[in-house]
Amino acid sequence: MGELIGLGVTLLLIVIGLLSGRIQERRHFSRIEKREERFRGVTVTTLKTVPHSEQVVKATMVIGGAVIATDYFKGFVAGFKNLIGGEVKSYMTLMERARREAILRMIQQAVEWGATEIHNVRLETSNIRSSSTQRNQKYGVSVEVMAFGTAVVRGIKNESSGQ
Amino acid sequence: MIVVNTETIPGYQITEVKGLVQGNTIRAKHFGRDFAAGLKNIVGGELKGYTELLTEARRQAIERMMAQAQQLNANAIVNVRFTTSAVTQGAAELYAYGTAVNAESMGE
């Protein structure tokens, strides 16, 4: 009897995870796309040195971070995939969401500061809560992605002479 | 103070290198937040509490790094890097490090 209840709870969690996870993911992606469209004019590079750095008048570091959790369904699917191997698509979208969100927050900070360019962008990923998940959430994984780079502002006077 | 993660400061010339500066902080997770995060792991989505916590902790690490640079009479920090490591279950260390320098504007 107790096992049956346990199974029922697990199934319920999977269904809840599937439904709400899907909805949240779709909403999140549409939010991300909207904001990416808005920031299309911002140049983001991974270059170590800033091109035409003699025109730059101001520079500062900008940081963006996001922690995203999986839902129960995705965790279950991933756990299942561990048996047969292969690509775990359900976690790929998780990573993608976290990365794009972190980059967008970094860009947001740069734009608020008045910059239109970010160079030397680096991304760092860390897995949080992985050690404490055995107890009640077998399949819970959350990832933290942090994006940081150097935002620069170019002088107007030099910009015209540089072109 | 200018803080950048590039090797040089665009528009500036580095006149003096002061050396490595660092700042760290170790944060334990909050029980209430942890519980909320556990629920989020069922439905999915962003863990806003954790995002805030980590952003705030990182800012503190940067501030400590900047305080150290100030003690060395530097006016800028270049090539800043971050690392995050889990010290024990439920606690994470956030570490920021960079090179303190003195820089002068190249403007005419």
Interface residues (C-beta under 8 A of the other chain):
Chain A: L13 I16 G17 S20 G21 Q24 E25 H28 K48 T49 V50 S53 E54 Q55 V56 V57 K58 A59 T60 M61 I63 G65 A66 V67 I68 A69 T70 D71 Y72 K74 G75 E101 H119 N120 R122 E124 S126 I128 R129 S131 S132 T133 N136 Q137 Y139 G140 V141 S142 E144 M146 F148 G149 T150 V152
Chain B: I2 V3 V4 N5 T6 E7 T8 I9 P10 G11 Y12 D34 A37 G38 K40 N41 I42 V43 G44 G45 E46 L47 Y50 T51 L54 T55 R58 V80 R81 F82 T83 T84 A86 Q89 G90 A92 M106 G107
